[in-house]
Amino acid sequence: MEDKIFDLMGKMYTEMNLKFDEVNSKLDKKADKNDIVRLEEKLENKTKALFDGYTQTYEKLTDIEKRLEVISNKVEKQDIEIRVIKNIAN
């Protein structure tokens, strides 16, 4: 009895897999060139937006680095001036 149930389940599994494969092939055929072009266009637009964001971030980072260098130079110059003043005062 158990062997018959096992055989029946095996047949059902095989038939279900065949039907799933059939459905998948129909869905693959249904996707036409227009769908693919539409998806590529969406992807291209999102890629451009991401690249623009990356470019803006890079430009801001470069600007901040330049400003930080200017400030660092000013602090260094003032530190030297303070040392000179302290040496004169002593």
Distance bins in CASP14 RR format, pairs under 12 A and 6 or more apart:
PFRMAT RR
TARGET T0000
AUTHOR 0000-0000-0000
RMODE 2
METHOD distances of the structure
MODEL  1
1 7 0 0 0 0 0 1 0 0 0 0 0
1 8 0 0 0 0 0 1 0 0 0 0 0
2 8 0 0 0 0 0 1 0 0 0 0 0
2 9 0 0 0 0 0 1 0 0 0 0 0
3 9 0 0 0 0 0 1 0 0 0 0 0
3 10 0 0 0 0 0 1 0 0 0 0 0
4 10 0 0 0 0 0 1 0 0 0 0 0
4 11 0 0 0 0 0 1 0 0 0 0 0
5 11 0 0 0 0 0 1 0 0 0 0 0
5 12 0 0 0 0 0 1 0 0 0 0 0
6 12 0 0 0 0 0 1 0 0 0 0 0
6 13 0 0 0 0 0 1 0 0 0 0 0
7 13 0 0 0 0 0 1 0 0 0 0 0
7 14 0 0 0 0 0 1 0 0 0 0 0
8 14 0 0 0 0 0 1 0 0 0 0 0
8 15 0 0 0 0 0 1 0 0 0 0 0
9 15 0 0 0 0 0 1 0 0 0 0 0
9 16 0 0 0 0 0 1 0 0 0 0 0
10 16 0 0 0 0 1 0 0 0 0 0 0
10 17 0 0 0 0 1 0 0 0 0 0 0
11 17 0 0 0 0 0 1 0 0 0 0 0
11 18 0 0 0 0 0 1 0 0 0 0 0
12 18 0 0 0 0 0 1 0 0 0 0 0
12 19 0 0 0 0 0 1 0 0 0 0 0
13 19 0 0 0 0 0 1 0 0 0 0 0
13 20 0 0 0 0 0 1 0 0 0 0 0
14 20 0 0 0 0 0 1 0 0 0 0 0
14 21 0 0 0 0 0 1 0 0 0 0 0
15 21 0 0 0 0 0 1 0 0 0 0 0
15 22 0 0 0 0 0 1 0 0 0 0 0
16 22 0 0 0 0 0 1 0 0 0 0 0
16 23 0 0 0 0 0 1 0 0 0 0 0
17 23 0 0 0 0 0 1 0 0 0 0 0
17 24 0 0 0 0 0 1 0 0 0 0 0
18 24 0 0 0 0 0 1 0 0 0 0 0
18 25 0 0 0 0 0 1 0 0 0 0 0
19 25 0 0 0 0 0 1 0 0 0 0 0
19 26 0 0 0 0 0 1 0 0 0 0 0
20 26 0 0 0 0 0 1 0 0 0 0 0
20 27 0 0 0 0 0 1 0 0 0 0 0
21 27 0 0 0 0 0 1 0 0 0 0 0
21 28 0 0 0 0 0 1 0 0 0 0 0
22 28 0 0 0 0 0 1 0 0 0 0 0
22 29 0 0 0 0 0 1 0 0 0 0 0
23 29 0 0 0 0 0 1 0 0 0 0 0
23 30 0 0 0 0 0 1 0 0 0 0 0
24 30 0 0 0 0 0 1 0 0 0 0 0
24 31 0 0 0 0 0 1 0 0 0 0 0
25 31 0 0 0 0 0 1 0 0 0 0 0
27 35 0 0 0 0 0 1 0 0 0 0 0
28 35 0 0 0 0 0 1 0 0 0 0 0
28 36 0 0 0 0 0 1 0 0 0 0 0
29 35 0 0 0 0 0 1 0 0 0 0 0
30 36 0 0 0 0 0 1 0 0 0 0 0
31 37 0 0 0 0 0 1 0 0 0 0 0
31 38 0 0 0 0 0 1 0 0 0 0 0
31 39 0 0 0 0 1 0 0 0 0 0 0
32 38 0 0 0 0 0 1 0 0 0 0 0
32 39 0 0 0 0 0 1 0 0 0 0 0
33 39 0 0 0 0 0 1 0 0 0 0 0
33 40 0 0 0 0 0 1 0 0 0 0 0
34 40 0 0 0 0 0 1 0 0 0 0 0
34 41 0 0 0 0 0 1 0 0 0 0 0
35 41 0 0 0 0 0 1 0 0 0 0 0
35 42 0 0 0 0 0 1 0 0 0 0 0
36 42 0 0 0 0 0 1 0 0 0 0 0
36 43 0 0 0 0 0 1 0 0 0 0 0
37 43 0 0 0 0 0 1 0 0 0 0 0
37 44 0 0 0 0 0 1 0 0 0 0 0
38 44 0 0 0 0 0 1 0 0 0 0 0
38 45 0 0 0 0 0 1 0 0 0 0 0
39 45 0 0 0 0 0 1 0 0 0 0 0
39 46 0 0 0 0 0 1 0 0 0 0 0
40 46 0 0 0 0 0 1 0 0 0 0 0
40 47 0 0 0 0 0 1 0 0 0 0 0
41 47 0 0 0 0 0 1 0 0 0 0 0
41 48 0 0 0 0 0 1 0 0 0 0 0
42 48 0 0 0 0 0 1 0 0 0 0 0
42 49 0 0 0 0 0 1 0 0 0 0 0
43 49 0 0 0 0 0 1 0 0 0 0 0
43 50 0 0 0 0 0 1 0 0 0 0 0
44 50 0 0 0 0 0 1 0 0 0 0 0
44 51 0 0 0 0 0 1 0 0 0 0 0
45 51 0 0 0 0 0 1 0 0 0 0 0
45 52 0 0 0 0 0 1 0 0 0 0 0
46 52 0 0 0 0 0 1 0 0 0 0 0
46 53 0 0 0 0 0 1 0 0 0 0 0
47 53 0 0 0 0 0 1 0 0 0 0 0
47 54 0 0 0 0 0 1 0 0 0 0 0
48 54 0 0 0 0 0 1 0 0 0 0 0
48 55 0 0 0 0 0 1 0 0 0 0 0
49 55 0 0 0 0 0 1 0 0 0 0 0
49 56 0 0 0 0 0 1 0 0 0 0 0
50 56 0 0 0 0 0 1 0 0 0 0 0
50 57 0 0 0 0 0 1 0 0 0 0 0
51 57 0 0 0 0 0 1 0 0 0 0 0
51 58 0 0 0 0 0 1 0 0 0 0 0
52 58 0 0 0 0 0 1 0 0 0 0 0
52 59 0 0 0 0 0 1 0 0 0 0 0
53 59 0 0 0 0 1 0 0 0 0 0 0
53 60 0 0 0 0 1 0 0 0 0 0 0
53 61 0 0 0 0 0 1 0 0 0 0 0
54 60 0 0 0 0 0 1 0 0 0 0 0
54 61 0 0 0 0 0 1 0 0 0 0 0
55 61 0 0 0 0 0 1 0 0 0 0 0
55 62 0 0 0 0 0 1 0 0 0 0 0
56 62 0 0 0 0 0 1 0 0 0 0 0
56 63 0 0 0 0 0 1 0 0 0 0 0
57 63 0 0 0 0 0 1 0 0 0 0 0
57 64 0 0 0 0 0 1 0 0 0 0 0
58 64 0 0 0 0 0 1 0 0 0 0 0
58 65 0 0 0 0 0 1 0 0 0 0 0
59 65 0 0 0 0 0 1 0 0 0 0 0
59 66 0 0 0 0 0 1 0 0 0 0 0
60 66 0 0 0 0 0 1 0 0 0 0 0
60 67 0 0 0 0 0 1 0 0 0 0 0
61 67 0 0 0 0 0 1 0 0 0 0 0
61 68 0 0 0 0 0 1 0 0 0 0 0
62 68 0 0 0 0 0 1 0 0 0 0 0
62 69 0 0 0 0 0 1 0 0 0 0 0
63 69 0 0 0 0 0 1 0 0 0 0 0
63 70 0 0 0 0 0 1 0 0 0 0 0
64 70 0 0 0 0 0 1 0 0 0 0 0
64 71 0 0 0 0 0 1 0 0 0 0 0
65 71 0 0 0 0 0 1 0 0 0 0 0
65 72 0 0 0 0 0 1 0 0 0 0 0
66 72 0 0 0 0 0 1 0 0 0 0 0
66 73 0 0 0 0 0 1 0 0 0 0 0
67 73 0 0 0 0 0 1 0 0 0 0 0
67 74 0 0 0 0 0 1 0 0 0 0 0
68 74 0 0 0 0 0 1 0 0 0 0 0
68 75 0 0 0 0 0 1 0 0 0 0 0
69 75 0 0 0 0 0 1 0 0 0 0 0
69 76 0 0 0 0 0 1 0 0 0 0 0
70 76 0 0 0 0 0 1 0 0 0 0 0
70 77 0 0 0 0 0 1 0 0 0 0 0
71 77 0 0 0 0 0 1 0 0 0 0 0
71 78 0 0 0 0 0 1 0 0 0 0 0
72 78 0 0 0 0 0 1 0 0 0 0 0
72 79 0 0 0 0 0 1 0 0 0 0 0
73 79 0 0 0 0 0 1 0 0 0 0 0
73 80 0 0 0 0 0 1 0 0 0 0 0
74 80 0 0 0 0 0 1 0 0 0 0 0
74 81 0 0 0 0 0 1 0 0 0 0 0
75 81 0 0 0 0 0 1 0 0 0 0 0
75 82 0 0 0 0 0 1 0 0 0 0 0
76 82 0 0 0 0 0 1 0 0 0 0 0
76 83 0 0 0 0 0 1 0 0 0 0 0
77 83 0 0 0 0 0 1 0 0 0 0 0
77 84 0 0 0 0 0 1 0 0 0 0 0
78 84 0 0 0 0 0 1 0 0 0 0 0
78 85 0 0 0 0 0 1 0 0 0 0 0
79 85 0 0 0 0 0 1 0 0 0 0 0
79 86 0 0 0 0 0 1 0 0 0 0 0
80 86 0 0 0 0 0 1 0 0 0 0 0
80 87 0 0 0 0 0 1 0 0 0 0 0
81 87 0 0 0 0 0 1 0 0 0 0 0
81 88 0 0 0 0 0 1 0 0 0 0 0
82 88 0 0 0 0 0 1 0 0 0 0 0
82 89 0 0 0 0 0 1 0 0 0 0 0
83 89 0 0 0 0 0 1 0 0 0 0 0
83 90 0 0 0 0 0 1 0 0 0 0 0
84 90 0 0 0 0 0 1 0 0 0 0 0
END
